[in-house]
């Protein structure tokens, strides 16, 4: 039986905390400074975490290895189980050509790619986060952004930054319910408090997405749309979380925000013209990739098979409203499509779009997979059906063989308990949605199965990365490294009101999940609040609200984004693009939480 000692190094909590930081520092330095590929950086950091566990915390080698294996298993199920199956559904629409129809449907809402990006990444991404979470919105919206003409790097960055404000209520508010369970606080009170923090963040996120694409000029030209989208989303999130239903919060907010933008575009259009300028020399002159191993057949109606399009002159610049020009990065956009399935150059796409005549049936089939997903997840929450999916006979849990742990307080640890909830898992619902989608969109069963296998090959490196990162997280949790960092931060007195969101941010940066971060630090936040005289509800909620901002820099989500846009091995490039946004938004959240802990905004605390 291993019991962690939180001040194991020289009897000092400070010194032990500095040692406990080594795995995280290793991970972020390898990604952001050394520019090592994520799977290699994750494996090296995992090794460092195991060395710290054994040498600094005196954890038996066998226990550290077993903790790592359980973490790797958790990384695959349920996290990768959701992502893989969600991308499979998307990939089938690419193979059949229905995704082109969906892309053209989005284009009809607005011919401005900045507005399209906001609708896809923020509104549609929030809906996917509400239904599935765990990286699904990043995986799907990033490739959708490529399909409307964004370069892979920008698509990945926009998708990651957009996946912030909705996260606390993601997967039908699982992070909130988990936080209520571990903290002992009322779920509704936590929902109210988080619903008075993340909506303020939501106001600024759509503007941030446009800034990523078109800097200040774009923000000024699209301000009516981005402000409408952010404010409406924030108001809907506040009202739903405080007065209607916690699980439905993001579903309502995403749909209402999207509808508000569509209505606005009937009476207003953005001024100016958007030109997609390459960010780097590599984006202009890099070798055109043919995608991953996920398939080689041309998509229906494509102008050419993969690899037939040549790079155009680097002097030609990007895309502009509905009239793409094949430039250095312009040609790469779709040549680098993650499936490499004959999506073609931007010129070829433009020609296909010009010739396309989508019928009502085509449009319905294009939206059908996502409507099926929404319907299934809603049905799965109904009384009776939910009980069946959650039945113990189909959702067994067991103690990880050989892993014997206690908490620092000497109580039995819950870490060794592995829940194999195969029936109720969101990934299983995605499988069912995919099976229903097959006859609806008209893909053969053989091609659907081949696409499923191709999806695993497409995400191979992302799978390794996610499993390694979760293994690292489990070793840090089991050995006491994470608890040491949390206890050290909690000893800061009244200053903890500022540090509280940082603790949640740190938890999500490590695990990639707001749910996991709340599970790790929820009780600690309440304990620290009691010691410092701060509001327990405020500090617990701050863990979740601050945590959403760590998701974009989590190696798990970086790997998912890189794998989805065929940039595996370039996670460091994506990390450097998003880290400033993560820290900037975190500073805003820290300020908000601090003000809510003072008389200035204490009236916001329920």
C-alpha positions in Angstrom: 0.0 0.0 0.0 1.6 3.3 -1.2 0.7 6.5 0.7 2.2 9.7 -0.8 4.0 12.2 1.5 3.5 15.7 0.1 6.6 17.2 1.6 8.8 14.2 0.7 11.8 16.2 -0.4 13.8 17.6 2.6 10.5 17.9 4.5 9.7 21.1 2.6 6.5 21.6 0.7 8.1 24.3 -1.4 11.1 22.2 -2.4 8.9 19.2 -3.1 6.6 21.3 -5.2 9.5 22.5 -7.3 10.6 18.9 -7.9 6.9 18.0 -8.7 6.9 20.6 -11.5 9.7 18.9 -13.4 7.5 16.6 -15.5 5.3 19.5 -16.6 8.3 21.8 -17.3 9.9 19.1 -19.3 6.7 18.6 -21.3 6.2 22.3 -22.1 9.9 23.0 -22.8 10.1 20.1 -25.2 7.0 21.2 -27.0 7.4 25.0 -27.0 11.2 25.5 -27.0 12.8 22.3 -28.3 9.9 21.9 -30.8 9.9 18.1 -30.3 7.0 16.1 -31.6 4.3 15.7 -29.0 4.4 11.9 -28.8 8.1 11.9 -28.1 7.8 14.8 -25.6 5.0 13.0 -23.8 6.9 9.8 -23.5 10.0 11.6 -22.2 7.9 13.6 -19.7 6.2 10.4 -18.6 9.6 8.9 -17.9 10.5 12.1 -15.9 7.3 11.8 -13.8 8.1 8.2 -13.0 11.6 9.1 -11.9 10.3 11.8 -9.7 7.7 9.4 -8.2 10.4 6.8 -7.5 13.3 8.9 -6.5 11.6 11.9 -4.8 8.4 10.3 -3.4 9.7 6.8 -2.8 6.9 5.2 -4.8 7.6 1.6 -5.6 8.6 1.2 -9.3 5.9 -1.4 -9.8 3.2 0.9 -8.5 4.4 3.8 -10.8 4.3 1.4 -13.8 0.8 0.2 -12.9 -0.4 3.8 -12.5 1.0 4.6 -15.9 -0.7 1.7 -17.5 -4.1 2.6 -16.0 -3.6 6.2 -17.2 -2.8 5.0 -20.7 -5.9 2.8 -20.7 -8.0 5.7 -19.5 -6.5 7.8 -22.3 -7.9 5.3 -24.8 -11.2 4.7 -23.1 -13.2 6.8 -22.8 -11.2 9.8 -24.2 -9.9 8.5 -27.5 -12.9 6.3 -27.8 -15.0 9.4 -28.2 -12.6 11.3 -30.5 -11.9 8.3 -32.9 -15.5 7.5 -33.4 -16.5 11.2 -33.8 -13.9 11.6 -36.5 -15.0 8.4 -38.2 -18.5 9.8 -38.6 -17.0 13.0 -40.1 -14.6 11.0 -42.4 -17.6 9.1 -43.8 -19.1 12.4 -44.9 -15.8 13.3 -46.6 -15.6 10.0 -48.5 -19.2 10.4 -49.8 -18.9 14.0 -50.6 -21.6 15.1 -48.2 -19.1 17.2 -46.3 -18.7 19.4 -49.4 -22.4 20.0 -49.3 -22.2 21.0 -45.6 -19.3 23.3 -46.4 -21.3 25.0 -49.2 -24.3 25.3 -46.8 -22.2 27.2 -44.3 -20.9 29.4 -47.1 -24.4 30.4 -48.0 -24.9 31.9 -44.5 -22.0 34.3 -45.3 -19.3 34.4 -47.9 -16.9 35.9 -45.4 -14.6 33.2 -44.0 -14.2 35.1 -40.7 -17.9 34.8 -40.0 -17.9 31.2 -41.2 -15.0 30.4 -38.8 -17.0 31.9 -35.9 -20.1 29.9 -36.7 -18.2 26.6 -37.2 -15.5 26.9 -34.5 -17.5 28.7 -31.8 -21.2 27.9 -32.3 -21.0 24.4 -33.9 -18.0 23.6 -31.8 -19.9 24.5 -28.6 -22.7 22.2 -29.7 -20.2 19.3 -30.2 -18.7 20.2 -26.8 -22.1 20.0 -25.2 -22.8 16.6 -26.6 -19.5 14.8 -26.5 -16.6 16.9 -25.3 -13.1 15.3 -24.7 -11.5 16.8 -27.9 -14.4 16.0 -30.3 -15.1 19.7 -31.2 -11.4 20.4 -31.9 -11.1 17.3 -34.0 -14.2 18.0 -36.2 -14.2 21.8 -36.4 -10.5 22.0 -37.3 -11.0 20.0 -40.5 -14.2 21.8 -41.2 -12.2 25.1 -41.1 -9.7 23.6 -43.6 -12.6 22.8 -45.9 -13.7 26.5 -46.0 -10.3 27.6 -47.0 -8.2 28.1 -43.8 -4.6 26.8 -43.7 -4.1 23.8 -41.3 -2.1 25.8 -38.7 -4.8 28.5 -38.5 -7.6 26.0 -38.5 -6.0 24.1 -35.6 -5.4 27.4 -33.6 -8.9 28.7 -34.2 -10.5 25.4 -33.2 -8.4 25.2 -30.0 -9.1 28.8 -28.9 -12.8 28.5 -29.6 -13.0 25.4 -27.4 -12.9 27.4 -24.1 -16.1 29.1 -22.9 -18.3 26.0 -23.5 -16.0 23.5 -21.8 -17.2 23.8 -18.2 -20.7 22.6 -19.3 -19.4 20.2 -21.9 -20.5 16.5 -22.3 -23.9 17.5 -20.8 -22.2 19.3 -17.8 -20.2 16.3 -16.6 -17.4 18.6 -15.3 -20.0 20.3 -13.0 -21.6 17.1 -11.8 -18.1 15.7 -11.1 -17.2 18.9 -9.2 -20.3 18.7 -7.1 -19.5 15.1 -6.2 -15.9 15.6 -5.1 -16.5 19.0 -3.4 -19.8 18.1 -1.6 -21.3 21.4 -2.8 -24.8 21.6 -4.4 -24.6 21.1 -8.2 -27.0 24.0 -8.9 -24.9 26.4 -6.8 -21.8 25.4 -8.8 -23.7 25.7 -12.1 -24.9 29.2 -11.1 -21.4 30.3 -10.2 -19.7 29.0 -13.3 -22.6 30.5 -15.2 -21.5 33.9 -13.9 -17.9 33.5 -15.0 -17.6 31.7 -18.3 -20.3 33.9 -20.0 -18.0 36.9 -19.6 -15.2 35.0 -21.3 -17.6 34.0 -24.1 -18.1 37.7 -25.1 -14.4 38.0 -26.1 -13.8 34.6 -27.7 -15.4 35.2 -31.1 -13.4 38.4 -31.4 -10.3 36.5 -30.6 -11.0 34.0 -33.4 -11.3 36.8 -35.9 -8.1 38.4 -34.6 -6.2 35.1 -35.2 -7.4 35.2 -38.8 -7.3 38.9 -39.7 -5.9 40.9 -36.7 -7.4 44.2 -35.7 -8.7 45.1 -39.1 -10.8 42.0 -39.2 -12.1 42.5 -35.6 -13.3 46.0 -36.5 -15.0 44.9 -39.7 -16.8 42.0 -38.1 -17.5 43.5 -34.7 -21.4 43.5 -35.0 -21.3 39.7 -35.7 -18.7 38.7 -33.2 -20.2 40.9 -30.4 -23.7 39.5 -31.2 -22.5 36.0 -31.1 -20.5 36.4 -27.9 -23.1 38.4 -26.0 -26.0 36.1 -27.0 -24.0 33.0 -26.2 -23.0 34.4 -22.8 -26.5 35.5 -21.9 -28.0 32.1 -23.0 -25.3 30.3 -21.0 -26.0 32.4 -17.9 -29.8 32.1 -18.1 -29.8 28.3 -18.8 -27.2 27.4 -16.1 -28.9 29.6 -13.5 -32.6 29.1 -14.1 -33.3 26.2 -16.5 -31.0 23.2 -16.8 -27.3 22.6 -16.1 -26.9 19.7 -18.7 -28.6 21.7 -21.5 -26.6 24.9 -20.9 -24.2 24.6 -23.9 -26.8 23.1 -26.2 -29.1 26.1 -25.7 -26.3 28.7 -25.8 -24.8 27.3 -29.0 -28.0 27.1 -31.0 -29.2 30.5 -29.9 -25.9 32.1 -30.7 -25.8 30.6 -34.1 -29.4 31.7 -34.8 -28.6 35.2 -33.7 -25.7 35.5 -36.2 -27.8 34.1 -39.0 -30.5 36.6 -38.3 -28.0 39.5 -38.1 -26.6 38.5 -41.5 -29.9 39.1 -43.1 -29.6 42.8 -42.5 -25.9 43.3 -42.2 -22.7 42.2 -44.0 -19.1 42.7 -42.9 -17.1 45.4 -44.6 -13.7 44.9 -46.2 -12.2 41.8 -47.8 -10.5 39.0 -46.0 -7.2 37.8 -47.4 -5.6 34.8 -45.9 -1.9 35.6 -45.6 0.5 32.8 -44.7 1.9 33.1 -41.2 5.2 31.4 -42.0 7.6 30.7 -44.8 6.8 27.0 -44.4 3.2 27.7 -45.2 4.1 29.4 -48.4 6.9 27.2 -49.8 6.5 23.9 -47.9 6.2 20.6 -49.8 2.6 19.7 -50.4 1.5 16.8 -48.3 -0.9 14.2 -49.5 -2.4 13.6 -46.1 -2.2 10.7 -43.8 -2.7 7.1 -44.6 -6.4 7.4 -44.2 -7.5 6.6 -47.7 -6.5 7.3 -51.2 -9.6 7.2 -53.2 -10.9 10.5 -54.6 -13.9 11.9 -53.0 -17.0 12.0 -55.3 -16.9 14.8 -57.7 -13.3 15.7 -57.0 -11.3 17.2 -59.8 -8.3 15.0 -59.3 -6.9 12.2 -57.3 -4.6 13.0 -54.4 -1.3 14.4 -55.2 -2.2 15.6 -58.7 -2.4 19.2 -57.8 0.8 21.2 -58.0 2.0 24.0 -55.8 1.4 27.4 -57.3 3.7 30.4 -57.1 4.3 31.6 -53.6 3.8 35.2 -54.8 0.1 34.6 -55.1 -1.7 35.2 -51.8 -4.4 33.0 -50.2 -8.1 33.3 -50.4 -10.5 36.1 -50.5 -14.3 36.0 -49.8 -15.8 33.4 -52.1 -13.2 33.7 -54.8 -10.1 31.7 -53.9 -6.8 32.2 -55.7 -4.3 29.4 -55.7 -1.3 30.6 -53.8 1.5 29.0 -52.0 -0.6 28.4 -48.9 -3.7 28.4 -50.9 -2.9 25.3 -52.8 -1.8 23.6 -49.6 -5.0 24.2 -47.7 -6.8 21.3 -49.3 -3.9 19.4 -50.5 -3.0 19.0 -46.9 -6.4 17.7 -46.0 -6.1 15.1 -43.3 -7.6 12.3 -45.3 -5.8 13.1 -48.5 -8.9 11.9 -50.4 -8.8 14.0 -53.4 -10.2 17.1 -51.8 -8.1 19.0 -54.3 -6.6 22.5 -54.5 -8.6 25.6 -53.6 -9.0 26.3 -57.4 -10.4 22.9 -57.8 -12.8 23.3 -54.9 -14.0 26.7 -56.3 -14.7 25.1 -59.7 -16.5 22.2 -58.1 -18.6 24.6 -56.0 -19.4 26.7 -59.0 -20.7 23.6 -60.8 -22.4 22.1 -57.8 -26.2 22.1 -57.6 -27.1 20.8 -54.1 -30.7 19.6 -53.8 -32.7 19.7 -50.6 -32.0 16.0 -50.2 -28.3 16.6 -50.5 -28.4 19.3 -47.8 -30.5 17.1 -45.5 -28.1 14.2 -45.8 -25.1 16.5 -45.2 -26.6 17.7 -41.9 -28.1 14.2 -41.0 -25.0 12.8 -39.2 -24.9 15.7 -36.8 -28.7 15.7 -36.3 -28.5 12.0 -35.5 -25.7 12.7 -32.9 -27.8 15.4 -31.3 -30.9 13.2 -31.2 -29.0 10.2 -29.8 -27.4 12.2 -27.0 -30.7 13.9 -26.1 -32.5 10.5 -26.1 -29.8 9.0 -23.9 -30.6 11.5 -21.2 -34.3 10.6 -21.0 -35.6 8.7 -17.9 -35.6 5.0 -18.6 -33.2 5.2 -21.5 -30.6 6.8 -19.3 -31.1 4.1 -16.6 -30.6 1.4 -19.2 -27.4 2.9 -20.6 -26.1 3.3 -17.0 -27.1 -0.2 -15.9 -24.3 -1.8 -14.0 -24.3 -5.0 -16.0 -23.1 -3.1 -19.1 -20.8 -0.6 -17.2 -18.6 -2.6 -15.0 -15.9 -1.1 -12.8 -12.9 -2.9 -11.2 -9.8 -2.2 -9.3 -6.7 -1.9 -11.5 -4.8 -5.2 -10.9 -1.9 -4.7 -8.5 -2.4 -1.0 -7.9 -2.7 -0.4 -4.2 -2.9 3.3 -3.2 -3.9 5.6 -0.4 -4.5 9.3 -0.3 -2.1 11.6 1.6 -4.7 11.5 4.4 -4.4 7.7 4.6 -7.8 7.0 3.0 -8.2 4.4 0.2 -7.6 6.2 -3.1 -10.1 6.1 -5.9 -7.4 6.2 -8.6 -7.2 2.4 -9.0 -10.9 2.1 -9.7 -11.3 1.8 -13.5 -14.8 2.3 -14.9 -15.4 0.5 -18.1 -18.7 2.1 -18.9 -18.9 0.8 -22.4 -22.6 1.2 -22.9 -23.0 4.7 -21.5 -19.8 6.1 -22.9 -20.1 9.0 -25.4 -17.9 7.1 -27.8 -20.3 4.2 -27.9 -23.2 6.6 -28.7 -20.9 8.0 -31.5 -20.5 4.4 -32.8 -24.3 4.0 -32.8 -24.7 7.4 -34.6 -22.2 6.2 -37.2 -24.1 3.0 -37.8 -27.3 4.9 -38.3 -25.5 7.4 -40.5 -24.2 4.7 -42.9 -27.6 4.0 -44.7 -28.7 7.6 -44.4 -25.8 9.1 -46.4 -25.5 6.1 -48.7 -22.0 4.8 -48.0 -21.5 1.1 -48.3 -20.8 -1.0 -45.2 -17.5 -2.1 -46.6 -16.3 1.4 -47.3 -17.5 2.6 -43.9 -15.5 -0.2 -42.2 -12.4 0.8 -44.3 -12.9 4.4 -43.3 -13.0 3.3 -39.7 -9.7 1.5 -39.9 -8.2 4.5 -41.9 -9.3 6.8 -39.0 -7.1 4.8 -36.6 -4.2 5.1 -39.0 -4.9 8.8 -39.4 -4.8 9.4 -35.6 -2.0 6.9 -34.8 0.5 9.5 -33.4 -2.3 11.4 -31.6 -3.3 8.1 -29.9 0.2 7.5 -28.7 0.4 11.1 -27.4 -2.9 11.1 -25.6 -2.2 7.7 -23.9 1.3 8.9 -22.8 -0.1 12.2 -21.4 -2.8 10.4 -19.4 -0.2 7.9 -18.2 1.9 10.9 -17.0 -1.2 12.4 -15.3 -2.0 9.2 -13.5 1.6 8.8 -12.2 1.6 12.4 -11.0 -1.7 11.9 -9.3 -0.9 8.5 -7.7 2.5 9.5 -6.5 1.3 12.8 -4.9 3.0 15.2 -7.3 -0.3 16.9 -8.3 -1.5 17.1 -4.7 1.8 18.7 -3.7 1.4 21.4 -6.2 -2.2 22.0 -5.2 -1.4 22.1 -1.5 1.5 24.5 -2.1 -0.8 26.9 -4.0 -3.5 26.5 -1.4 -1.2 27.8 1.3 -1.1 31.3 -0.2 -3.9 32.8 2.1 -6.2 35.4 0.6 -4.1 35.5 -2.5 -5.5 32.1 -3.3 -8.5 33.8 -5.0 -6.1 34.7 -7.8 -4.3 31.4 -7.8 -7.5 29.3 -7.7 -8.2 29.5 -11.5 -4.5 28.8 -12.1 -4.9 25.5 -10.2 -7.7 24.5 -12.5 -5.8 25.6 -15.5 -2.8 23.5 -14.5 -5.1 20.5 -14.0 -6.6 20.7 -17.4 -3.2 21.4 -19.0 -2.0 18.1 -17.6 -5.0 15.9 -18.1 -6.7 17.6 -21.1 -10.1 17.4 -19.3 -12.0 19.9 -17.1 -13.7 16.9 -15.6 -10.4 15.3 -14.5 -9.1 18.7 -13.2 -12.3 19.1 -11.1 -11.9 15.6 -9.8 -8.3 16.3 -8.8 -8.6 19.7 -7.2 -12.3 20.2 -6.4 -12.0 19.1 -2.8 -8.7 20.9 -2.4 -10.3 24.1 -3.6 -13.0 23.8 -0.9 -10.5 23.0 1.8 -8.4 26.0 0.8 -11.4 28.2 0.8 -12.3 27.2 4.4 -8.7 27.9 5.5 -8.6 31.4 3.9 -12.2 32.4 4.6 -13.2 32.6 0.9 -16.4 31.4 -0.6 -16.3 27.6 -1.1 -18.7 27.8 -4.1 -16.6 30.6 -5.7 -13.3 28.7 -5.3 -14.7 25.4 -6.5 -16.3 27.1 -9.6 -13.0 28.9 -10.3 -11.3 25.6 -10.7 -13.7 24.7 -13.5 -13.8 28.1 -15.1 -10.0 28.5 -15.0 -9.6 25.0 -16.2 -11.3 25.6 -19.5 -8.4 27.9 -20.5 -5.8 25.1 -20.1 -7.5 22.9 -22.6 -5.9 24.6 -25.6 -2.4 24.0 -24.4 -3.0 20.4 -23.2 -0.7 18.0 -25.1 -3.7 15.8 -25.5 -5.8 18.4 -27.3 -2.7 19.6 -29.3 -2.2 16.1 -30.5 -5.9 15.7 -31.5 -5.8 19.0 -33.4 -2.5 18.2 -35.1 -3.7 14.8 -36.1 -7.0 16.1 -37.4 -5.3 18.6 -39.7 -2.4 16.4 -40.8 0.2 18.3 -38.8 1.3 15.4 -36.6 4.7 16.2 -35.3 4.1 20.0 -35.4 2.3 20.3 -32.1 5.0 22.7 -30.9 4.1 25.1 -33.6 0.5 25.0 -32.6 1.4 25.3 -28.9 3.3 28.5 -29.5 0.4 30.0 -31.4 -2.2 29.3 -28.6 -0.2 29.7 -25.4 -0.4 33.5 -25.3 -4.2 33.3 -25.7 -4.4 30.7 -22.9 -2.4 32.9 -20.5 -4.2 36.1 -21.5 -7.6 34.7 -21.0 -6.4 33.1 -17.7 -5.3 36.5 -16.4 -8.8 37.8 -17.2 -10.4 34.9 -15.3 -8.0 35.4 -12.4 -9.0 39.1 -12.2 -12.7 38.3 -12.4 -12.5 35.6 -9.6 -10.5 37.9 -7.4 -13.0 40.7 -7.8 -15.8 38.3 -7.1 -14.0 37.4 -3.8 -14.1 41.1 -2.8 -17.0 43.5 -2.1 -16.6 44.8 -5.7 -18.3 41.8 -7.3 -19.2 39.6 -4.3 -22.9 40.1 -5.3 -22.3 37.7 -8.2 -21.7 34.8 -5.8 -24.9 32.8 -5.1 
